[in-house]
C-alpha cells in the first residue's frame, strides 16, 4: 500500500463554501473489495492497491473465515464486474 498521506477537508461547511481535498500529486490506486450481508447489514471489506486473481482469492479465503458456513444457510456472492 502507498504511504502517501491524504488530507481531507470536512465534508460540510458554511453555505456557499466548497470542500477541497489535497492530493499528493501521485496517481492513487486503491480498490475496495467488500461483501455486505443483505439482512443484517454486516460488512467485510479489504482495501488493496489493485485486484488480480491472487488478491481476489485472498479476499474469498478471508471472507470464508469471517463468515463461517452454517447448516441449512445458503451463502451467495453477487459479482458486479467492477474494474
Beta strands, then each sheet from edge to edge (+ up, - down):
strand 1: 7-8
strand 2: 21-22
strand 3: 31-36
strand 4: 43-48
sheet 1: 1+ 2-
sheet 2: 3+ 4-
end
